[in-house]
Amino acid sequence: MYQIIPAEDWKNRVLILFTSLLCLLGRRVGEILTLPAQRMQTDYSGKKFLYYYPQKKRPGNIEVFKRKLNPLTKTVALVEDILNELYDLTDEQREISAWIYENEKPYLDGLKLTGFDESSSINLKNDMGIKAPDSFLKTRGIETYRKAGQVGCFFRYSDLIKKLRNDLFLRPALHVTHPRQNLYLKDILAVGFKNFAHSKRQTFKYATEPINEQHLRDFLNGRRGIVKSIFEKHGLNEQSGEIICLTSHQPRHFLNNLLDEGGAPDTIQLEWFGRTYKGDNKAYQHKTTARRGGRKPGTSNKNSNLAYLQKRLQFAKEEAEKYKNQIEEYQKLYQRVAYNLMASDLGSIDRLNSNLPEEPMQLDQETLEKIIKIIFKPLPPRQRR
């Protein structure tokens, strides 16, 4: 669907992009829909990251704060493309949201006034693209009147501003505890024009609204007799013939279970998925008993141990090749220091990227042993599952 839906279909394109982020980042739907307006960034070590706001609430822990997220290595390029596309697709919506935030009134730029505080329904149609201006004014309770020899009805501009303020979303999209700076529609990616997702109502550009979980739910599951899901529209069914149904939380389960089956430790799962308690991982781990033992069903522990030993051997080969030249220098250096030769030779450690000072120094036996342990650091022990 990510490759099929065109950018011209704004609503469905934006919704499939957010669905893709659900699958690639494994965040909760609320965390995806409150992503700050951003492009992918790079930290000092060259790793790509983005910011998000964890929103899991527990008794005694209701804080919402900004946190860095490093996407999985294989997904970085795709996540970066999606963020860039979302940033560009919602640029106009955020710009108008910023204007509304500053002025606290509907965005009626371009609406011509026929008098000091007067306009006509014709102007609403021509200047703002409102298809049925008379009905638009009537349903909002805006008083209108006619003028002899004039086409269309007239209304007070101040009355229009007053009534349309009811359509504005002025409250924060997310209340942030740290750094105590709330996010508004102008600050997030999930923002659209008024009625953007409504199939039978006109979309209005004088106001904006957040893209919420109901919009995603209708997009993925539909509502019987009211809204068709994106899968139903494209005729995509399960193997059983039933229409595909996908909840917004299923991608988080799928990705967590995928990492668990791939051997990711519980501590890594806990940290990357933004959880507080290790026991929460179990709800997302759907491995069979055999898989929990570190092997596929029908295979023995012997095969698992052999695979582990092969990995250790490969690791040892890579490390030996990486540090071959350094090891020779370290061995020579240790022999000379151990026999109390010139202490100034310790300065060569600096050329091997150590943290020792440049000036010669005397080392006691305890410090010498620490250096040797660091130099000849053993392979990491096998982790018990």
Helices and strands as residue ranges (DSSP letters): H 10-25, H 29-32, E 41-42, E 48-52, E 67-69, G 73-75, H 76-89, H 91-103, E 118-120, H 121-128, H 133-139, E 144-145, E 154-156, H 157-164, G 165-167, G 185-187, E 191-194, E 204-210, H 213-221, H 230-233, H 250-261, H 266-272, G 278-284, H 289-292, H 301-322, H 324-338, G 343-352, H 365-375
